[in-house]
Amino acid sequence: MGVAGTISTFGDCYATLTGMAESKRDTGFSAEEKAAMKARAKELKAQAAKEDGEKMVLDAIATMPQPGRQMAERLHILIKGAAPHLAPKTWYGMPSYANEEGKVVLFFRGGERFKERYLTLGFNQDARLDDGHMWPIAYAITELTQEDEDRVSELVKKAVG
């Protein structure tokens, strides 16, 4: 029958090309994806109840294992110092910082979230990091040196510029 006869949808094509096992597709969302969806539902309820975003971010950071927690605590301080007008809140369970319109400009997540070996600092489309036709929107962090902290502060200032 050949490959052409077995692929009927984009999902089938993607699964074939990426080597994704049938069992993965059949089971639906991963545990990490389900946790993120539950966190997002909780955040929407908290927003409706006007809960304190700063407290939610600090609570999310407190759940992170070391050494990610220590880096997350430092990132929170750096971000608040570089862009005090951004509103801290959680976004899919991750600490994030939103502009005046409520749009998340940047976020970070611990490596344990998706079984990564690094903490991720990410920027969304409202971040003003444009540099020509291509620029980075996420950074892997394994340690925060003074030089790294200065770079994070510069990036945050540019993002909200």
Secondary structure, 3 states (H helix, E strand, C coil): CCCCCCCCCHHHHHHHHHCCCHHHHHHCCCHHHHHHHHHHHHHHHHHHCCCCHHHHHHHHHHCCCCCHHHHHHHHHHHHHHHCCCCEEEEECCEEEEECCCCCEEEEEECHHHHCCCCEEEEECCCCCCCCCCCCCCEEEECCCCHHHHHHHHHHHHHHHC
